[in-house]
């Protein structure tokens, strides 16, 4: 079990910093705030207006400009680009365990979605579905409900963006990437989200909780990634909501260490691996865009190892969000160095062959975790949060009490769960929930 003494020290005052509304499950439901939906309009188009005509043969490039195989990107020549797909063993050993972003070019041309997801197809499949759409005007951002048909008819002329989970009827159009075909690595549950927009916009600088592959079905974009180790320079503690940065990285890149950020130029058919809790900002070029995000959680025990306790210092009187992100990255990099190469068997499957966690799924409305679900905390400890009664972490005030209990537990005991789950928990909170947990002590008992 991975432990870290700095957590017990730092969480003494984290109970005052406090967090709220924590889903204790290893994989989280859709967040209350969607960082990727905070967009800024661009004054100028950031690329050419694309033609979305694909060739009939899988694997061939579509019409439009493509990079040459010799083209290089930023990040001091350390940015990695693969012009071929790799297997899950190499993907895990070279990139996931090392938390190293990589762009895999021309890697999703074989997906049915790549050729099928036209405006006509989406209207036919989902035209009557009611969707929530972001309206991004110069004055303010707002949400509006409309049918998918209405959105398709208007999104290119109006500043509209659709961002949500992929509908089950479309899951069969998405192939499981070869680099993820490994039952021994992943929980067996993937999350897929889709975004459709007209481009000429830029997302906020934000973090997401899971490792993910960003897949460009339509349109070109630039993606800037920044290591969590730069969280203080990114003013992470000033973000509102938590998990966003108040700065535009494209305008403040000089403040970041040159070996801790990179910018990728993505074209249609490319996929980009983004490690969990890395800062990312997307700049969509002009023209229609369809993006699919495939995210996952590794099985418990895949990344294990001994933590060098001397490496971590008490950050002071308060463990901030920045501190939590930095500590998380340092721990995960250290553990990743001793990761064992997995043994995987290829599986030619599609996303609809997997069990999906979904905010639309009403079959999982019980407590946040139970005996059948993985829990990062030590089950052998008699006070482990994993041993709380099943109804102790129901939504509402019970969930708040559950969070209090975990904070007090982490102050008293060294536990891997305190290190691994803390940044994700902080990322889900509102400022009101932070204030709420500054008072009282938990009355829960396992």
Buried (B, 14 or more C-beta within 10 A) or exposed (E): BBBBEBBBBBBBBBBEBBBBBBBBBBBBBBBEBBBBBBBBEBEEEBBEEBEBEBEEEEEEBBEBEBBEEEEEBBBEEEBBBBEEBBEBBEBBBBBBBBBBBBBBBBBBBBBEBBBBBBBEBBBEBBBEEEBEBBBBEEEEBEEEEBBBBBBBBBBEEBBBBBBBBBBEEBBBBBBBBBBBBBEEBBBEBBBBBBBBBBBBBBBBBBBBBBBBBBBBBBBBBBBBBBBBBBBEBBBBBEBEBBBBBEBBBBEBBEEBEEEBBBBBBBBBBBBBBBBBBBBBBBBBBBBBBBBBBBBBBBBBEBBEBEBEEEEBEEBEEEBBBBBBBBBBBBBBBBBBEEBEEBEBEEEEEBBBEBEBBBEEEEEEEEBBBBEEBBBBBBEEBEBBBBBBEEEBBBEEEBBBBBBBBBBBBBBEBBBBBBBBBBBBBBBBBBEEBBEBBEEEEBEBEB
